[in-house]
Amino acid sequence: MLEMVDYRPPFLHSNGHLATILPNKLRPTKRQNFKRRTIITPDGDFFDVDILSNKSSTAVVLLHGLEGNSTSKYIQGMAQAIQVNGFDTLCMNFRGCSGRPNSTFQSYHSGKTDDLALLMSEFQNYESIHLIGFSLGGNVALKYMGEGNTDPRVKSCVAISTPVDLAGSSSVLSTTENALYLSRFLRQLKSKALDKGKRFPKSGINPHQIKSARTFHDFDDAYTAPAHGFDSAGDYYQKSSSKQFLKSIQKPALIINALNDSFLSDSCYPYDDCDQNAFTTLLTPEFGGHVGFASDTLMRKQFWHEQKAIDFIANFTT
């Protein structure tokens, strides 16, 4: 299903790069008083879930983007919006993203849905659950929704600024336009991967290959694919992209991808897939950048995508 869009940005936020950078760096957010719970995984690892409780029977699970966590400004902003509306908030920090290294050579990636499924099973106290994912987290959420084993308590899903085609997104992120973003991400990813090489010397990791990586494809060939059982970066992208799972989603799902999001390739706007599945709704506003969507210049008001997500979820909350 395709839907009309009503987002009009403040002038300063009409530029895609400013819409991306300003909220990430300068948005004033109130630090949420999370309570942390550690989930132990079957392979002897762990991930941390940060919780805000309203003693509600409904929980909203937030999934952050690449190298984000529960302190990311877009997570803090959405958590505040959820709290105001009376739901509980479960912020899932992917493995190694909560401020302490995880315990295994593996980490997280764009298609890793088993930890999300485990989170569901660990929180049996909720009658209904909704998912909101950002960027990489949006891909995880949509893939989970379309894999066929969705927890029956999950009522809806919202995916924001989501690279549903990983190969396409990886390619555009390697262009000159995105050089600053790529450099920042690779610096963080390389540091973690090299640390894992030291902690797990028998892993077979090639430090030189990691250090010399100049693109996401290079890095995913050097670490992500071999660490998580994929043949190559291409194999990882093909198997983990949520686009192929959209047709199988059987619960309401909303995708919000701005047309001026420089992180997304043309293939990340799944018009045909969403038009053919009544459960999926696609919004493609002209503006918004990557996880932008500010409502006012100084970013003091609730962001447009937060209200859209809350309104969508409310339609499927009893």
N, C-alpha and C positions, 0 to 999 in steps of 0.2 A: 504494500500500500504506500502510495506517495501522498504527501500532505503539504499544504501551503505553509509558508514560513512568515512569521511576523517580527523577526528580529531586525532592529535598526540600531547600529552601534553609535556611541558618542564619536564625534569627529576624530579624535586622537586614536581611537581604537578601530578605525575603518581600514587601516593598514594591517595586513596580515601578520607581519613580523612584530609590530608594536602590540597587536592584540594578543600575541603569544607571549611576548617577553614581559610586558608590564604587569599582568596579573601574577606571573610566576615570581617576579622579583619584588614588586611594590605593593601588592594588594594587602591592605590592613585586615588581618583576621584575628579573631579571638581564639587563643589557644584552648582547645577543648581538654577537659579533665578526664582523660581516658583511664580506664582500669585495664590492665594487661592480663591476658591469659595465654599461656604457651601450649600449643598443640604438638604432641609427639607423633611423628609419622611412622608408618610401618617399617621403613628402612633405617630407623634409628636417628632420624633428623628431627627438625622442629621448625615451626613458624609461629610468629606471634600475632595475636588478634587483639586489637585495642577496642574497648567496649565503652559505649555511652548508654546507660540504661534509663529508660522512662517507665520501667516495669510494664512494658507493652507486650502484647502477645504477637506483635508484628515486628520483624527485624529487617533492616536494610543493610545488605552487605556491600561495602565499598571496596573496589579493586583498583589499586593505583597503577600508574604507568611505569615505563622503563626507569629504573633507579629511583622511583619515588618511594613514599611510605606514608604513614598516617600523619606525619607533620607537614606534608606537602600542602601548599595553600589551597589547591583545588579540593583536596580531601577535607581540610578544615572547614572550608566554606560550605561544602555539601553536608558535612556532619552537622553544622549549625542549622542548616535548613531542615534537616531531618528531625533534629531535636525539637525545633519550634513546632513541628507538626505532630509530635507525640510518639513517634516510633523509636524503637531501640536502634542503635547503630553498631555494626560490627565492621571495623576497619581491618581488613586482612593485609598484613605485611607479608609479601612473598619471601621465600627463603633468602636469608642473607640481607634483607632490606630493613630490618627493624632496629639497626644500630649495633648489632653483634653478628659475627660470621656464623653461618650455619655449619652443621657438623659433618656434612658429606661433601664429596667432590662435585656432586650435582648441585644445581642452584634452581633458578626459576627460568621460565621462558614463555613465549607468547602463546603456546598451545598446551601448557601444563595445567590440566583441569582436575587431576586426581587430588591435589591438595584442597581445592575448592570443594570437591565432593566430601572430603574428610571433614572440613569445617562444618558442612551441613549436618553430618552425622553426630558431631560433637555438641551441637546446640539443639537438642530435642525439645527444649522448653517453648519453642515458638510454634504457633499455629500457622503462620504465613510468613514468607520470606520474599524479598525483592532484591534484585541485583542491580548495582550501578557500577559500571566499569569505565575507566578513562584510558584511552590510547591502548597500550598493551593489555591493560586490565579489561578493556572493552572487548578485545579479541578473545581473551580467555572466557569472559562471560558468555559471549555469543556462541562460541564453540561448545561450551558446556551445555547451553540450551538446546543445541542441535544434535548432540551426540546420542540422544535416545535414553539416557539414564538420569534424567533430571529429577531431583527430589520433588515429590508431589506437592510439597508445601510451597515451592517456588511459584509465585503468581505472575511475575513480570520481570522484565530486564530492560535496562537502559544502557546504551553504549555510546560514549561521547568521544569524538575525535579519534575514531577507531580505524587502524590500518587493516581492513578485512582481507586485503591481499598483501601478504608480507613481502613477497618478492618485489612487487611494484613499489611499495613504500621504501624498502631498502634501496632500491634504485634511485628514487628521487632524493632521498636523504644523502646520497653521495654526490649530488650536484653542487656547484659553487654556491648557489643560493642558500644552501643549508650547511655550509662549511662550519659555521660557529656551533650550531647544534650538534653536528656529528662529532666535532672535536671534543666537546664537553662530555657527551655520552661515552665515547671511546676511552677517554681518559679514566672515567670511573670504572667501566667494564674491564679494561685491561688491568687496572690495579687489583681488582678482586680476583681476576683469573690468575694473575701471577702469584698472588698470595696463596691461592689454592694449589698451585704448582709446588710451592714450598712446603705446604702442609701435607700434601699427598704426593711425595716424590715418585711413587710407583705408578702414577696415573698415566704416564706416557705423554704428558702435555709438553708442547714445544714452546718454551719461553720466547725464542726468537720469532717464531711465527706469530705469536700474540703481539709482541712489541712492534712488529713490522706491519700489522694490520692497519690499513688506511680506510677501509669501508666496513659497514656492518657485515657484508658478505664475507670479507676477509676474516673478521673476528668470529663470525658464526661457523666458518669452516675450521678455525683454529681451536675454538673452545665449545661453543653452544652445541653444535651437532655431535661431535664425538662424546662429549660429557653426558648427553642425554639419549644416546642410542640412535642417532640419525646418521645416514651415510654421508651427508654433506649439507652445506647450507641450503642448497636447492631442495634437497629432500626434506629438511626441516621446514622450509617455507611452504612447500607443497602440502605437507601433512598437517601443519599447524594453522594455516590460514582459515579464518572462520567463514569466509565467503562461501565455501563449498557446503557449509552446514546450515546456511540460512534457509534453504528450502525445507529443511527437516524440523525447524522450530515449530513447536505446537503450543506455545504460550505467548502472550503479548510481548513484543519486543520493539523498542524504539531505538533507532540509530540517528544520531545528530552529527553530521560531518559538514563543516563549513567549506564552501567552495574555494576560499582563499587560504586553506590550511596547507602550508608548504610541505608538510610531512606526508601528505597523501597523494598517491598517483591517481590517474583517471579510473583505474580499476578498483579503487577504494570507495567508489560511489555506486553501490549495487542496485541501480534503478530496476533492472529487469527482475532480479531475484526477489526484491521486496514487493514489486508490483504483482508478482505471481503467488505470493504467500500472504494470505489475509492476516496472519498473526504478526507480520513484520511491518513497521512503519518507518519510512525514511524521511528525514528532514535535512535539506541541504541549503542552509542559509547562505547568502552571498558573502557575508562577513562572519568573523569569529576567530579566525586563526586556529591555532592548535590549543584546545582547552582554554579558550578566551571567553568571549561572550559577555563582556562587561556591560552593565546597564547604565553606568554613569562614569564620567571621566576619572574621578578620584577613587572609583571602585569601592564605595562605601555601601552601596545598595546591593541587595541580593542579585546575583548574576542571572542572566536570562536562562541559561541551560539548567540552572538549579530549580527554577520555578517550573520549567517544562518537565523535568524529571519528576518532581513532586506531584505535579498535576497528573502525569501519566500513571504513576504508582497508585494514586488515590482512586483512580477508576477501577482498580482491581483489588481494593482492600475492603474487606467486609467488617 
